[in-house]
Amino acid sequence: MAHLKKVTIKTKRRDEMIDVTNTVQQFIQEEGINSGVVYVYCPHTTAGITINENADPDVKHDMLMRLDEVYPWTHKKYLHSEGNSASHLKGSTVGTSQIVIVSNGDLLLGTWQGIYFCEFDGPRTRTMFLKVIEG
């Protein structure tokens, strides 16, 4: 059986990483899922989903800083008329989704891992979908 949830996220800055681990874990508990997988999906071209360290906030800073260095907000060769080419590049680099195993009702993440919604063109009201497949 597959369970689906739509989550609304209001971002506050142009670039930010929002820890959504507890939101995903709560969904699994609400649905009573003991074993399976959960898909965390972002249907936006200028945002994404990643898994990384959630113990030290400097990791988020360093990731966003480096992405900004690799994909600066302005570049003389960008052609996209909306002026947000960097956010599209960052979104493609991070990716749109992550899959996490659910075991004994918990996300099977490493000790320091968290799931992040990554905003690259905010602030905006965004959507994230969670889908659990039991088994």
N, C-alpha and C positions, 0 to 999 in steps of 0.2 A: 504494500500500500504506500502511496506517495502523498506527502503533506506539503502544502505550499503556503507561504506567508509573504505578503508585501510589507516592507518596512519603509517608512518615510524618514529621511535624514535631512536636517537643516544644517548646512555648513556655514561657517562664520568667516572664513578667510579664503583667499584665492587658492592657496596650497595648504592642505592639512591632511593629517592622518588621524582618523577617528577609530578608536578601539571599539569594535562591535562584538567582541568575544562573548561578553555576558548576554547580549541580545540573542546571539545564536544558541548559546547554552540554554537560555530560558525557553526558547522555542522548542528545543528538543524535549525539555522537561514538561512543558505544557502539552505536547503531543504524546507524551508517554513512550517515547522511543528508547528502547534499550540497546538495540544493535542496528547498524546500517551505515549510511553515509549521508552527509549533509552537503548540498551544493550552496555556495554563497555567490550570488551573481549580481553584477552591476550592469544595467542596460543603458549606459551612457558612454559616449565616445571621448569625453574629457574627464573621466573619473575611472577608478579601478578598485580591485580587491587584492590584497596581498597578505601573507603571513610573515611575521617577523617578530623580533624581540619586543616584549611589552614590559620588561622590568626597568629599563633605563630610558627615560624620555629623550635622552640625547641621541638615541638611535633614530627616532622620528626626525629630529632636527637634521641630523647628518644625511639621511636619505633624501629629504626634501631639498636640502642645500645642494647636494651633488646632482640631483635631477635637474635643478635649476641651472647649474653650471653646464651640464651636458646639453640641455634644451632651454636656452635663455628665452625670456618672454618676448624680446624683440630681436630680430635678425634681418639684415638688409635683403636677404634672399627669400624670405618667407613670402608666399604668394596668396595664402588663404585670406579671403576678404574680411572675415570676421576678426582677424587679428589675434586668434588664439591657437596658432599652430603648435606652440610649445605644449599646451595642455593636451592636444591630440597625440603628440609624440610621447608624452609622459604616460597617458592612459594606455597606449599600445604597449609601451615598455613594461608597465606593471601588470597589465592583463585585466580581463573582465571578470574572472571567477577563480574560486578555489574550491577544492573538494576536501572534506575532512571526515575521517572515519569516526563513527560513534560506537563506543564500547561501554557496556555497563551503564548506559544513560549519560555518559560524559563524552565531550570532545576529546579525541585522542591527539592532543597537542603535546609538544615538548615542554619541558619545565619553564622555559623562558618565552614560549611562543604565544602570540595573540593574533587575532584576525582583525585586519584594518580595512576600513573604507577610505580610499584615497581620493581626495578632492584636488583637482588641478585647474579649475576654472570657476571658482566660487567668488563670493558666497552664493549658494543656490539651495533650492529645495530638491533633494535627490530621492531616488528610489533604489532599494536593494531588495532582491528576492531571495528567500530561503526555501529550499526544497529538500525534504528528507525522504530517503528511500530506505525502508526497513529491510533487514535481512542479515 
